[in-house]
Amino acid sequence: LESFIFKVSFHIKYLINKDLVNREAINLIFKLNNLKTNLYILNNKKRLINGKSLIGLLQANIRGGDIITVSIEDSTETYNIKNIFYNIRREIK
């Protein structure tokens, strides 16, 4: 990934298996907002969004089959991120 203006210490790449719209998007954002780290999502259209923003997530138009990269500042939250995304993704290397 290109270097960002913010400090990012960890990236996780996912293949999304369902559309992130409506209730799915709301539930995801609710869980992500409980994290203590800043979080950013880069979609396959190279659009970088604040991972805790419902408007940003909906505007990114993430659909099943899309590949996203989740970037976090605090790598101690990696376990929590993986749990939150567990039902909607498959991690890829």
KAGI-V168933 format. One record per backbone hydrogen bond with DSSP energy under -0.5 kcal/mol. CO is the residue of the C=O (numbers start at 1). NH is the residue of the N-H. E is the energy in kcal/mol with one decimal. If there is no record, write none. Layout:
# KAGI-V168933
co = [CO,CO]
nh = [NH,NH]
e = [E,E]
This chain:
# KAGI-V168933
co = [6,10,12,13,14,14,15,16,19,21,21,22,23,24,25,26,27,28,29,31,32,38,39,40,41,41,42,43,46,47,49,49,50,52,53,54,55,56,57,57,58,62,63,66,66,68,69,69,70,71,72,72,73,74,75,77,78,79,80,81,83,85,85,86,88,88,90,92]
nh = [8,72,70,92,16,68,90,65,21,24,25,26,27,28,29,30,31,32,33,34,35,73,51,71,43,49,69,46,48,43,41,51,53,54,57,58,59,60,61,62,61,20,66,16,68,14,42,71,12,40,9,10,75,77,78,81,82,83,84,85,86,88,89,89,17,18,15,13]
e = [-0.6,-2.4,-3.4,-2.6,-0.7,-2.5,-1.5,-3.7,-1.3,-1.2,-0.9,-2.2,-2.8,-2.0,-2.5,-2.3,-1.9,-2.6,-2.2,-1.3,-1.6,-1.5,-2.7,-3.1,-0.6,-2.6,-2.2,-1.9,-0.6,-2.1,-2.2,-0.6,-1.8,-0.6,-2.5,-2.6,-2.6,-1.8,-0.6,-0.7,-0.9,-2.6,-2.3,-2.9,-0.5,-2.8,-2.6,-0.5,-2.5,-2.6,-2.1,-1.7,-0.7,-2.1,-1.5,-2.5,-2.5,-1.9,-2.4,-2.4,-0.7,-1.4,-0.6,-0.5,-2.1,-0.6,-2.8,-0.6]
